[in-house]
């Protein structure tokens, strides 16, 4: 078991770049990570929901993880999204991430058999993965996509496992975050995955955030984290309010297609999404352009 790193700061949920033919564009991924290395981001999440994980085959998953591992600057926290519906396949993917030297495996709740994903089933799944893993496990609750939420009672049961280090909660539900943090030991590291709740989640005890928004506005997200960590309430509130429109209007309303187009506008490589996701239409592109323009020149550096 490797020494567990401490989660902190802002970690982008990296997009997976594709070329015009729909194949992986690994050189573009390397370029994006190289650009992010020059910011204050704490690390990288590869093949999370924002990375279109469910649309990648196993070989692509492996190539993306290897590319991010090679491109990341030394000392960055590396998280691999390894969770799929099958417990055995999740264990296999987690072992691959461990062999590459990732620090954590982020394991999404199984969701296809949603009616049967009761607390006992979730606890059994995570315990089996954690027992088999050579790297620490992070629970991943993203009910907006899966319809399955990790509630405080499940988090408390799993937090007792020595190889379950923390959680990414992307519910955007501050009450749930507070309930979870009140039910787990202080050593359990929770990161919010909702850009709209970074400030309140950290006030409640979250260690930072893993955000899709950090793919396109890393400087703003890092500034928000730093202001909260410095207990600068005025600056924290100002920055939190400032990212609400981009977070909700671009990512919330238009999804990964909106995020990738915004990345193109910001000088990163976004590129196309993979079907069945649809590209933006012209009116949506104009809306994204307007929202990105609202951050210039204040708020972001060029």
C-alpha positions as CSV (number, residue, x, y, z in Angstrom):
1,X,0.0,0.0,0.0
2,X,1.4,3.3,-1.0
3,X,1.5,6.3,1.4
4,X,-1.9,8.0,1.1
5,X,-1.7,11.6,-0.2
6,X,-4.0,14.2,1.3
7,X,-6.7,15.5,-0.9
8,X,-6.8,19.3,-1.1
9,X,-7.2,22.2,-3.5
10,X,-8.8,22.1,-6.9
11,X,-8.6,19.0,-9.1
12,X,-10.1,19.2,-12.6
13,X,-12.3,16.3,-13.8
14,X,-10.4,16.1,-17.1
15,X,-12.2,15.8,-20.4
16,X,-11.2,13.1,-22.8
17,X,-10.2,14.6,-26.1
18,X,-11.4,13.1,-29.4
19,X,-10.4,14.0,-32.9
20,X,-12.8,14.7,-35.8
21,X,-13.1,11.0,-36.5
22,X,-14.0,10.2,-32.9
23,X,-10.7,8.6,-32.0
24,X,-8.7,9.5,-28.9
25,X,-6.6,12.6,-29.3
26,X,-3.9,11.8,-26.8
27,X,-1.5,14.5,-28.0
28,X,-4.3,17.1,-27.2
29,X,-4.7,15.5,-23.7
30,X,-1.0,15.9,-23.1
31,X,-1.1,19.5,-24.2
32,X,-4.1,20.2,-21.9
33,X,-2.3,18.7,-18.9
34,X,0.9,20.5,-19.7
35,X,-1.1,23.8,-19.6
36,X,-2.8,22.8,-16.4
37,X,0.6,22.0,-14.9
38,X,1.4,25.7,-15.0
39,X,-1.6,26.6,-12.8
40,X,-2.2,26.0,-9.1
41,X,-4.3,22.9,-9.6
42,X,-3.5,20.2,-7.1
43,X,-3.9,17.2,-9.3
44,X,-6.0,15.5,-12.0
45,X,-9.0,13.1,-12.2
46,X,-8.7,11.0,-15.3
47,X,-11.8,9.2,-16.8
48,X,-14.4,10.5,-14.5
49,X,-18.0,11.4,-15.6
50,X,-16.6,14.5,-17.4
51,X,-14.1,12.3,-19.2
52,X,-17.1,10.5,-20.9
53,X,-16.0,7.4,-19.0
54,X,-19.1,5.3,-19.9
55,X,-18.4,5.9,-23.6
56,X,-14.8,4.6,-23.5
57,X,-13.8,1.0,-24.1
58,X,-11.3,-0.7,-21.8
59,X,-8.3,-0.1,-24.1
60,X,-9.2,3.6,-24.3
61,X,-9.5,3.9,-20.5
62,X,-6.0,2.4,-20.2
63,X,-4.5,4.8,-22.8
64,X,-6.1,7.9,-21.1
65,X,-4.8,6.9,-17.7
66,X,-1.3,6.2,-19.0
67,X,-1.2,9.6,-20.9
68,X,-2.3,11.6,-17.9
69,X,0.2,9.8,-15.7
70,X,3.0,10.6,-18.1
71,X,1.9,14.3,-18.6
72,X,1.2,15.2,-15.0
73,X,3.8,17.3,-13.2
74,X,5.6,15.7,-10.2
75,X,3.7,15.9,-7.0
76,X,0.2,16.2,-8.4
77,X,-2.5,14.1,-6.9
78,X,-3.6,11.5,-9.5
79,X,-7.1,10.0,-9.3
80,X,-8.4,7.4,-11.7
81,X,-12.1,6.9,-12.3
82,X,-12.3,3.1,-12.2
83,X,-15.9,2.5,-11.1
84,X,-18.3,0.6,-13.4
85,X,-21.4,-1.5,-12.7
86,X,-19.5,-4.8,-12.3
87,X,-17.6,-5.2,-9.0
88,X,-15.1,-7.5,-10.7
89,X,-14.4,-5.1,-13.6
90,X,-14.1,-2.2,-11.1
91,X,-11.5,-4.2,-9.2
92,X,-9.6,-5.0,-12.4
93,X,-9.6,-1.3,-13.5
94,X,-8.5,-0.2,-10.1
95,X,-5.6,-2.6,-10.2
96,X,-4.5,-1.2,-13.6
97,X,-4.6,2.3,-12.1
98,X,-2.5,1.1,-9.1
99,X,0.1,-0.4,-11.4
100,X,0.4,3.0,-13.2
101,X,1.1,4.7,-9.9
102,X,-2.2,6.5,-9.3
103,X,-2.9,7.8,-5.8
104,X,-6.6,7.1,-5.6
105,X,-9.3,5.2,-7.4
106,X,-12.6,7.1,-7.7
107,X,-15.4,4.5,-7.7
108,X,-18.9,5.5,-8.9
109,X,-21.9,3.9,-7.5
110,X,-23.3,1.0,-9.6
111,X,-26.6,2.2,-11.1
112,X,-27.9,0.0,-13.9
113,X,-29.8,-2.2,-11.4
114,X,-31.0,0.9,-9.6
115,X,-33.9,-0.7,-7.7
116,X,-31.6,-3.1,-6.0
117,X,-28.8,-0.7,-5.1
118,X,-29.9,-0.5,-1.5
119,X,-27.4,0.4,1.2
120,X,-26.3,-3.2,1.8
121,X,-25.5,-3.7,-1.9
122,X,-23.5,-0.5,-2.1
123,X,-21.6,-1.3,1.1
124,X,-20.8,-4.8,-0.1
125,X,-19.6,-3.5,-3.5
126,X,-17.3,-0.9,-2.1
127,X,-15.9,-3.2,0.6
128,X,-15.0,-5.8,-2.0
129,X,-13.3,-3.2,-4.2
130,X,-11.4,-1.7,-1.2
131,X,-10.3,-5.1,0.0
132,X,-8.8,-5.9,-3.3
133,X,-7.2,-2.5,-4.1
134,X,-3.6,-1.6,-3.5
135,X,-4.5,2.1,-3.6
136,X,-7.1,4.0,-1.5
137,X,-10.6,4.2,-2.7
138,X,-12.8,7.3,-3.0
139,X,-16.6,6.9,-3.0
140,X,-18.3,8.7,-5.8
141,X,-21.9,9.9,-5.6
142,X,-23.3,11.6,-8.6
143,X,-27.1,11.1,-8.4
144,X,-27.8,13.6,-11.1
145,X,-26.4,11.1,-13.6
146,X,-26.9,7.8,-11.9
147,X,-30.0,8.3,-9.8
148,X,-28.1,6.6,-6.9
149,X,-26.9,8.7,-4.0
150,X,-24.6,7.8,-1.2
151,X,-26.3,8.9,1.9
152,X,-24.7,9.6,5.3
153,X,-25.5,6.2,6.7
154,X,-23.7,4.4,3.9
155,X,-20.8,6.8,4.0
156,X,-20.5,6.2,7.7
157,X,-20.4,2.4,7.3
158,X,-17.8,2.6,4.6
159,X,-15.6,5.3,6.3
160,X,-14.7,2.6,8.8
161,X,-12.9,0.6,6.1
162,X,-9.1,1.3,6.3
163,X,-8.7,1.5,2.5
164,X,-11.6,3.9,1.9
165,X,-10.0,7.3,2.2
166,X,-12.8,9.7,1.3
167,X,-15.5,10.7,-1.2
168,X,-16.4,12.9,-4.1
169,X,-20.0,14.2,-3.6
170,X,-21.4,15.7,-6.8
171,X,-25.0,15.9,-5.6
172,X,-24.8,19.7,-5.1
173,X,-26.8,19.0,-1.9
174,X,-25.2,21.0,0.9
175,X,-27.4,19.4,3.5
176,X,-26.3,15.9,2.4
177,X,-22.6,17.0,2.5
178,X,-23.1,18.3,6.0
179,X,-24.8,15.1,7.1
180,X,-22.0,13.0,5.7
181,X,-19.3,15.0,7.3
182,X,-21.0,14.8,10.6
183,X,-21.2,11.0,10.4
184,X,-17.6,10.2,9.4
185,X,-14.2,10.5,11.1
186,X,-12.2,13.6,10.7
187,X,-9.7,11.6,8.6
188,X,-12.3,10.9,5.9
189,X,-11.6,13.3,3.1
190,X,-14.6,14.7,1.2
191,X,-14.3,16.7,-2.0
192,X,-17.3,18.4,-3.5
193,X,-17.9,17.8,-7.2
194,X,-20.4,20.7,-7.6
195,X,-18.9,24.1,-8.5
196,X,-21.9,25.8,-7.1
197,X,-21.3,24.6,-3.6
198,X,-17.5,24.9,-3.1
199,X,-17.7,27.6,-0.5
200,X,-20.5,26.1,1.7
201,X,-19.0,22.6,1.4
202,X,-15.6,23.7,2.5
203,X,-17.1,25.7,5.4
204,X,-18.7,22.4,6.5
205,X,-15.3,20.6,6.2
206,X,-14.8,19.5,2.6
207,X,-11.1,19.5,1.7
208,X,-11.6,21.1,-1.7
209,X,-13.2,20.3,-5.0
210,X,-13.0,18.1,-8.1
211,X,-14.6,20.1,-10.8
212,X,-15.4,20.1,-14.5
213,X,-15.3,23.9,-14.4
214,X,-11.6,23.7,-13.5
215,X,-11.0,22.4,-17.1
216,X,-11.9,25.8,-18.4
217,X,-11.4,28.2,-15.5
218,X,-8.7,26.7,-13.4
219,X,-7.4,30.1,-12.2
220,X,-10.8,31.2,-10.9
221,X,-11.4,27.9,-9.2
222,X,-8.0,27.9,-7.5
223,X,-8.5,31.5,-6.4
224,X,-11.9,30.5,-4.8
225,X,-10.2,27.6,-2.9
226,X,-7.4,29.9,-1.7
227,X,-9.8,32.5,-0.5
228,X,-11.8,30.0,1.4
229,X,-8.7,28.4,2.9
230,X,-7.6,31.9,4.0
231,X,-11.0,32.5,5.6
232,X,-11.6,35.5,3.3
233,X,-15.4,35.4,3.4
234,X,-15.9,38.5,1.2
235,X,-13.6,37.3,-1.6
236,X,-14.9,33.7,-1.3
237,X,-18.5,34.8,-1.7
238,X,-17.6,37.1,-4.6
239,X,-15.8,34.3,-6.5
240,X,-18.4,31.7,-5.6
241,X,-21.2,33.9,-7.0
242,X,-19.0,34.7,-10.0
243,X,-18.7,31.1,-11.2
244,X,-22.4,30.3,-10.8
245,X,-23.4,31.5,-14.3
246,X,-20.6,29.6,-16.0
247,X,-21.2,26.5,-14.0
248,X,-24.9,26.4,-14.4
249,X,-25.2,28.0,-17.8
250,X,-22.4,26.1,-19.6
251,X,-22.0,22.8,-17.8
252,X,-25.3,22.4,-16.1
253,X,-27.4,23.4,-19.1
254,X,-25.2,22.1,-22.0
255,X,-23.2,19.4,-20.5
256,X,-19.8,18.1,-21.8
257,X,-20.4,19.6,-25.2
258,X,-20.7,23.1,-23.6
259,X,-17.7,22.5,-21.5
260,X,-15.6,21.3,-24.4
261,X,-16.6,24.3,-26.6
262,X,-15.8,26.7,-23.8
263,X,-12.4,25.0,-23.4
264,X,-11.7,25.6,-27.1
265,X,-12.5,29.3,-26.5
266,X,-10.1,29.4,-23.6
267,X,-7.2,28.0,-25.6
268,X,-7.4,24.4,-24.4
269,X,-8.4,21.5,-26.6
270,X,-12.1,20.6,-26.1
271,X,-13.1,19.1,-29.4
272,X,-16.1,17.0,-30.1
273,X,-18.1,14.9,-27.7
274,X,-18.8,11.2,-28.4
275,X,-22.3,10.0,-29.4
276,X,-24.9,9.7,-28.2
277,X,-24.0,13.2,-26.8
278,X,-24.8,15.9,-29.3
279,X,-22.7,18.9,-30.3
280,X,-23.9,22.5,-29.6
281,X,-26.0,24.3,-32.1
282,X,-25.1,27.9,-33.2
283,X,-27.3,29.6,-30.6
284,X,-25.8,27.5,-27.8
285,X,-22.3,28.4,-29.0
286,X,-23.2,32.1,-28.9
287,X,-24.5,31.7,-25.3
288,X,-21.2,30.0,-24.3
289,X,-19.2,32.7,-26.0
290,X,-21.1,35.4,-24.1
291,X,-20.6,33.7,-20.7
292,X,-16.9,33.2,-21.3
293,X,-16.6,36.8,-22.3
294,X,-18.1,37.8,-19.0
295,X,-15.0,36.6,-17.3
296,X,-12.7,38.9,-19.3
297,X,-10.6,40.8,-18.5
298,X,-11.3,40.5,-14.8
299,X,-11.4,37.2,-13.0
300,X,-9.1,35.2,-15.3
301,X,-5.7,35.6,-16.7
302,X,-5.0,35.1,-20.4
